[in-house]
Amino acid sequence: MRLSDLQKKDIINISDGVKIGNIIDINIDDKGIIKSLIADKTTFKFFSNTDEIEIYFDQIVKIGDDVILVKNN
């Protein structure tokens, strides 16, 4: 799977069913292993700074065809 494929998926919090956002970047360690996904938080504010959230791989429950389900506290 490519990063561009992941960027098309919505990230959904399984605890409350709320859309968190979409992937905008990834965090890779020195060994080339992906540590986390960086997502923009879904907000309805115009002309504001982009809020970002870091989602670690242990938080990912399922990567589906259309969504990524995460357990985010």
ChimeraX attribute file (.defattr): number of C-alpha atoms within 10 A of each C-alpha:
attribute: neighborCount
match mode: 1-to-1
recipient: residues
	/A:1	5
	/A:2	6
	/A:3	11
	/A:4	10
	/A:5	11
	/A:6	20
	/A:7	17
	/A:8	14
	/A:9	18
	/A:10	18
	/A:11	27
	/A:12	20
	/A:13	20
	/A:14	17
	/A:15	11
	/A:16	10
	/A:17	11
	/A:18	11
	/A:19	17
	/A:20	21
	/A:21	21
	/A:22	23
	/A:23	25
	/A:24	15
	/A:25	15
	/A:26	15
	/A:27	14
	/A:28	12
	/A:29	9
	/A:30	6
	/A:31	6
	/A:32	8
	/A:33	9
	/A:34	13
	/A:35	15
	/A:36	19
	/A:37	20
	/A:38	18
	/A:39	22
	/A:40	17
	/A:41	17
	/A:42	15
	/A:43	12
	/A:44	7
	/A:45	8
	/A:46	7
	/A:47	6
	/A:48	8
	/A:49	7
	/A:50	13
	/A:51	11
	/A:52	17
	/A:53	16
	/A:54	16
	/A:55	20
	/A:56	17
	/A:57	12
	/A:58	10
	/A:59	14
	/A:60	19
	/A:61	13
	/A:62	12
	/A:63	13
	/A:64	11
	/A:65	10
	/A:66	12
	/A:67	17
	/A:68	21
	/A:69	22
	/A:70	22
	/A:71	16
	/A:72	14
	/A:73	8
